[in-house]
Amino acid sequence: MKKREIVILGGTGFVGRYLINRLSQDDVTIRVPTRRRERNRHLLVNPKVELIETDIHDDAKLESLLSGADVVINLVGILHGSQEAFRKAHAELPERIVKRCNQLGITRLLHMSALQAGSANAMSQYLRTKGEGENSAHHLSSHKLHVTSFRPSVIFGEGDSFFNQFAKLLRLPLVAIPLACPEARFAPVYAADVAEVMAQSIDNPTTFEKRYDICGPKEYSLMELVEITERAIGVRRLIVGMSDSLSKLQAKILGMLPGKLMTTDNYLSMQLTSTCKEPLSALFQIEPTPLEGVIPHYLGSKHQQVRYMDYRTLAKR
């Protein structure tokens, strides 16, 4: 029997590596595009992965990449960029992927969106363009192409850009740290759980044409998440929650600096809650992993880093 061919766009990113680890447990071959092959050679140690240097924004190269695939997974996303960059990555690329899938007769597409994507109240370019891409994935698909979208809250795990960023900031010898949008609400979900949900969805017809909000087991304010990060790395700092007007000003200033710790678009995204109405366990055969059992293992100063390790067993002890 022919091995299933899976293409993962955005597979070299944070969630992509967790998903590759999960799907590699099955009888598959996985194609992963990259702009620079030498930067992702660590993926080559996996015998089921074919790393392909290509430009996914070139229609001919995208078609060649997807040709012969049984399943296509789109994880492409950016947190910072110009309006044009957001549209190119989040809105235009999904439309082009769906068109290529239709033309090539591909029957399964999983699409990574975001909580509150396309909401009528969404003001950020990130959420608005994510919503456009999600709608394209569903509305432009043919009757043969079955699409499922996933809208996660903040995703945590080894290599994340959320808790690691706060840990880096908290380790600086600062007397006080001003925190924008301290009451913004999230329900962080473990990257390995997201990968498991996506893997379970591939062959499950009850997930076809569905859009799922994906959250962890508990809601937190941003202030609470920063305090959890403090405890995980063993430091104490004075965290000063800022007013809305000062939060907006801070985002504007930081957005002009190198590194983009925060931007105005990030501020606008945090004006909407990133939480779910239904628990993950009600939607899939999975017990969502609490972040308190995971982040100390990859943020702790004594931890010997093992990239993209699955900490779910440790979290349940």
C-alpha positions in Angstrom: 0.0 0.0 0.0 1.3 3.4 -1.0 2.4 5.6 1.9 0.3 8.7 2.4 1.9 11.9 1.1 1.5 14.9 3.3 2.7 18.4 2.5 3.1 20.8 5.5 3.4 24.5 4.5 5.0 26.3 7.4 6.4 23.0 8.7 9.7 24.5 9.7 8.0 26.7 12.2 7.2 26.1 15.9 3.9 24.2 15.5 5.1 22.5 12.3 7.9 20.7 14.2 5.5 19.3 16.8 3.1 18.2 14.0 5.9 16.5 12.1 6.9 14.6 15.2 3.3 13.5 15.7 2.6 12.5 12.0 5.9 10.6 11.8 4.4 8.0 14.0 2.2 7.0 11.1 3.0 5.4 7.7 3.6 8.7 5.8 6.1 10.7 3.9 6.1 14.4 4.7 7.1 17.2 2.3 8.2 20.4 4.0 9.0 23.5 1.9 11.7 25.9 3.0 13.3 29.1 1.6 16.7 28.1 3.0 17.4 24.4 3.3 20.6 24.9 5.3 18.7 26.6 8.2 16.5 23.5 8.7 18.8 20.6 8.3 17.8 19.3 11.7 14.6 18.0 10.0 16.7 15.8 7.7 17.4 13.4 10.6 13.8 12.3 10.3 13.7 9.7 7.5 10.0 10.5 6.7 10.7 14.1 5.9 11.6 15.5 2.5 12.9 19.1 2.9 12.3 21.0 -0.3 13.9 24.4 -1.1 11.3 26.4 -2.9 9.1 29.5 -3.0 5.6 28.7 -2.0 4.4 32.2 -3.2 5.3 31.2 -6.8 2.3 29.5 -8.4 4.3 27.1 -10.5 6.5 26.0 -7.6 3.5 25.7 -5.3 1.8 23.4 -7.8 4.9 21.3 -8.2 5.2 21.0 -4.4 1.5 19.9 -3.9 1.4 17.6 -6.9 0.7 14.0 -5.7 -0.2 15.0 -2.2 -3.0 13.2 -0.3 -3.2 15.8 2.5 -2.1 19.4 2.5 -1.6 21.3 5.8 -1.2 25.1 5.9 0.4 26.4 9.0 1.8 29.6 7.5 1.5 32.7 9.7 3.3 35.8 10.8 2.9 37.9 13.9 4.6 41.1 12.6 4.7 42.8 9.3 3.3 45.3 6.9 -0.3 45.3 5.7 1.0 43.8 2.5 2.9 41.1 4.3 -0.1 40.1 6.3 -2.3 39.9 3.2 0.3 37.9 1.3 0.8 35.3 4.1 -2.7 35.0 5.6 -5.2 35.9 2.8 -3.6 35.4 -0.6 -1.6 32.2 0.1 -4.6 30.2 1.4 -6.6 31.2 -1.7 -3.8 30.0 -3.9 -3.4 26.8 -2.0 -7.1 26.0 -2.3 -7.1 26.7 -6.1 -4.0 24.4 -6.5 -5.7 21.6 -4.4 -8.9 21.9 -6.6 -6.9 21.7 -9.8 -4.7 18.7 -8.6 -7.7 16.7 -7.2 -6.4 16.8 -3.6 -9.1 15.8 -1.2 -7.9 16.9 2.2 -6.8 20.3 3.5 -6.1 21.4 7.1 -5.9 25.1 7.7 -4.4 26.9 10.7 -6.3 30.1 11.6 -6.6 31.9 14.9 -9.1 32.6 17.6 -11.3 35.6 16.7 -10.1 35.5 13.1 -12.6 37.3 10.9 -14.6 38.6 13.9 -16.7 41.6 13.1 -14.9 43.4 16.0 -11.3 42.4 14.9 -9.3 45.5 14.2 -5.8 44.0 13.8 -4.4 43.1 10.4 -3.4 39.8 11.9 -6.9 38.7 12.8 -8.6 40.3 9.8 -6.3 38.6 7.2 -6.4 35.3 9.1 -10.2 35.5 8.8 -10.0 36.2 5.1 -7.7 33.2 4.5 -9.9 30.9 6.6 -13.0 31.9 4.6 -11.1 31.4 1.3 -10.1 27.9 2.5 -13.7 26.9 3.0 -15.6 28.9 0.4 -13.4 28.2 -2.6 -13.0 24.5 -2.1 -14.6 22.1 -4.5 -17.0 19.4 -3.4 -14.1 16.9 -3.5 -11.8 18.9 -1.2 -12.6 18.5 2.5 -11.4 21.5 4.6 -11.0 21.8 8.4 -9.8 25.0 10.1 -8.3 25.3 13.5 -8.4 28.5 15.6 -6.0 28.2 18.5 -5.5 30.5 21.4 -1.8 31.2 22.3 0.2 28.1 21.7 2.9 27.1 24.2 5.7 24.6 24.1 9.5 24.3 23.5 10.4 27.0 21.1 7.3 29.2 21.5 7.5 32.9 21.0 5.2 33.8 23.9 6.5 32.4 27.2 10.1 32.4 25.9 9.8 36.1 25.1 8.5 37.0 28.5 11.1 34.8 30.2 13.9 36.6 28.3 12.4 40.0 29.4 12.0 38.9 33.0 15.6 37.7 33.2 16.8 41.3 32.5 18.0 43.1 35.6 15.1 45.6 35.6 13.6 47.1 38.7 10.1 47.1 37.1 8.5 45.9 33.9 5.5 47.8 32.4 3.0 45.4 31.1 0.6 46.4 28.3 -3.0 45.0 28.3 -2.6 43.2 31.6 -6.2 42.1 31.6 -6.2 40.6 28.1 -7.5 37.0 28.4 -6.0 33.8 26.9 -6.5 30.0 27.2 -3.1 28.8 26.2 -3.0 25.4 24.4 0.0 23.0 24.3 1.6 22.6 20.8 1.6 18.8 21.2 -2.1 18.9 21.8 -2.7 21.0 18.7 -0.6 18.5 16.7 -2.7 15.6 18.1 -6.0 17.4 17.2 -4.9 18.0 13.7 -3.7 14.4 13.3 -7.0 13.0 14.6 -8.9 15.2 12.1 -7.2 14.0 8.9 -9.3 10.8 8.5 -12.3 11.8 10.6 -15.3 12.8 8.3 -17.1 14.4 11.2 -14.5 17.2 11.1 -14.9 17.9 7.4 -15.9 21.5 6.6 -15.7 22.4 10.4 -14.0 25.3 12.1 -12.7 24.5 15.6 -11.7 26.9 18.4 -8.8 25.3 20.2 -7.9 26.2 23.8 -6.2 24.8 26.8 -8.0 23.7 30.0 -7.9 27.1 31.8 -8.2 30.8 31.2 -5.7 33.4 32.4 -5.1 37.1 32.2 -1.9 38.3 30.6 -0.7 39.4 34.1 -1.3 35.9 35.5 0.7 34.4 32.6 3.6 36.7 33.3 3.5 35.7 36.9 3.5 32.0 36.0 6.5 32.7 33.8 8.3 34.4 36.8 7.8 31.3 39.0 8.9 29.0 36.2 12.3 30.7 35.8 12.7 31.5 39.5 12.8 35.3 39.4 10.7 38.1 41.0 10.1 41.4 39.2 7.7 44.3 39.9 5.2 44.0 37.1 3.2 47.2 36.5 -0.1 46.8 34.6 -0.6 49.7 32.3 -3.8 51.6 31.4 -5.3 51.2 27.9 -3.9 54.6 26.7 -0.4 53.8 28.0 -0.6 50.3 26.5 -1.4 51.7 23.1 1.5 54.2 23.4 3.9 51.5 24.5 2.9 49.3 21.5 3.5 52.1 19.1 6.9 52.9 20.5 8.0 49.2 20.7 6.8 48.6 17.2 9.3 51.1 15.9 12.2 49.4 17.6 14.3 46.4 16.4 13.0 43.0 17.6 9.4 44.2 17.7 8.6 43.1 21.3 5.1 44.4 20.7 3.4 46.3 17.9 0.2 48.3 17.5 -1.3 45.3 15.7 -0.5 43.1 18.7 -2.3 45.6 20.9 -5.3 45.5 18.6 -5.4 41.7 18.7 -5.4 41.7 22.5 -8.6 43.8 22.6 -10.5 40.6 21.9 -10.5 37.6 24.3 -8.6 34.5 23.1 -10.7 31.9 24.9 -13.1 29.1 23.9 -16.8 28.3 24.7 -16.2 24.5 24.6 -13.3 22.5 26.2 -11.0 20.7 23.9 -11.9 17.4 25.4 -15.5 17.9 24.2 -14.4 18.2 20.6 -11.6 15.6 20.3 -10.3 12.5 22.1 -7.7 14.3 24.1 -7.2 15.6 27.6 -5.8 19.2 27.3 -2.4 19.7 29.0 -2.2 22.3 31.7 0.6 24.8 31.1 1.8 24.8 34.7 3.0 21.2 34.2 4.9 22.0 31.0 6.5 25.5 30.9 8.8 24.9 34.0 10.5 22.1 32.1 11.5 24.2 29.1 11.9 27.6 30.7 13.7 26.5 33.9 17.3 27.6 34.0 18.6 24.1 34.8 16.7 22.5 31.9 18.9 20.8 29.3 17.2 21.9 26.1 15.7 19.1 24.0 14.0 20.7 21.0 10.3 20.0 20.8 10.1 17.3 23.4 6.6 16.2 24.3 6.1 17.0 28.0 2.5 15.7 28.4 3.5 12.7 30.5 5.5 15.0 32.9 2.6 17.5 33.1 0.2 14.8 34.4 2.5 13.6 37.2 
